[in-house]
């Protein structure tokens, strides 16, 4: 008797679902859900497009400023080269505050020897060397 209960419940659920799908209210509900999802996607697309345009404008402004700075330094170097030969390096006292605020490049980190990471291997490796050497 118990194996028939899930079967009967499934048949009844299927019949109710079929009647709901065939009614006009269910179709209208599905269409409304599709329209709502479409409107949400269009809103998200507009927001994403606005963010992309904003970030591209920021990149464009930054590159224009960098171009102006590089062009100005190029003119200064060319004037200094024409006036006195090679451009002289400025001393730290003459450097601008922006140059003084810049940190020096960090030295590359050295990796620890692999034996330091595994102390158990060190004893085995030294014992193997002693056996091979004798």
N, C-alpha and C positions, 0 to 999 in steps of 0.2 A: 504494500500500500504506500509506503514512504517514497519509493522511486517514482510513483505517479504524481506526487505533489509538485515537484519542480517542473515536470512536463506540463501539467495543467496551468501552473502559474506562468510559464513561458508562453503558452498559447493565448491565454487571456491578455497578457501584456502586449503581445504582438497584435492582437485584434484591436485593442484600444489605441495603440500607436498608429495603426493603419487608418483608423477612422479620423484621428487628429490630423494626419497628413493630408487627407482628402478634403478636409474642411477649408473654407475660404479664410478663416481667421488664422490658421496656421501658416498659410501661404503669405498672408499680409504681414504676419509677424516675422517671417523669414526675410521678406523683402525689406521690411523696416530695419531689421538687423544688418542686412547687407548695406543699406544706404548709410546707416550710422557708422559702420566700419569704414566705408569708403570716405565719409567726411572726416573721420579721425585720421585716416592715412593721408589725406590731402593736407590737413592741418600740420601733421608731423613733417610732411615733405616741405611745406612752406617754412616751417621753423628751421629745419635742417638747411634749406637753401639760404635763409637769412644768416645763419651762423657761418656758413661757408663763405658767403660774400664778405661778411665782416672780417673774418680771419684773413682772407686774401687781400683786402684793403690794408689791413695792418702790416702784412708782409710787404706790400707794395710801398707803403710809406717808409718802412724801415730800410728797404733797399735803396730808396731815393735818398734818404739821409746818409746812408753809408757811401753812396756814389758821390754825393756832394763833398763829404769829408775826404774821400780818397782823391778826388779831383783837386781839392784845395792843397792837400799834402803834396801831390804831384807837381803843382805849380811852384810851391815853396822849394822843393828839391831841385827843380829845374832852374829856378832863380839863384839858389845857392851854388849850384854847379857852374852856372854861367858867371857868377860874380867872383868866386874864389876857388874854383876847382871842385873838390869833393865836398859834400855836405859834412859838417862837423857833428859829432855826437854831443848831445846836451848832457850836462852833468846832472846828478840827482837834485841839486839845489835849483837848477833851472827848469826842471821838469814840471809839467802842469799837474794840478791836483788829481786829475783823472789818471795820469800815468803813474803817480805815486801810490794811488789807491789800488792799482792792479797788483795782485799777488804774483810772486815768482812761480815759475813752473815747478811742479812737484816732481821730485826724483822718483824713478820707477822703483817699485817695491821688489826686493829680492825674495825669491822663494826659499823656504826652509828646506834643508836637505831631506830627502825622502826617508832616511833612517831616523831622523828626529821625530817624524810623525808616527813611526812604528818602532818603539823601543824593543819589542820582542824580536824583531827581525835582526837587530844589530848584533845580538849575541850569537844568533845562528849564523849570520854572515861572517862574523869574526872567527867562529869555530871552523867554518868551512875553509876560510883562507889559511888558517893555521894547519889544517889537515892537508891542504893542497900544497902548501909550502914545504912541508917536512917529508 
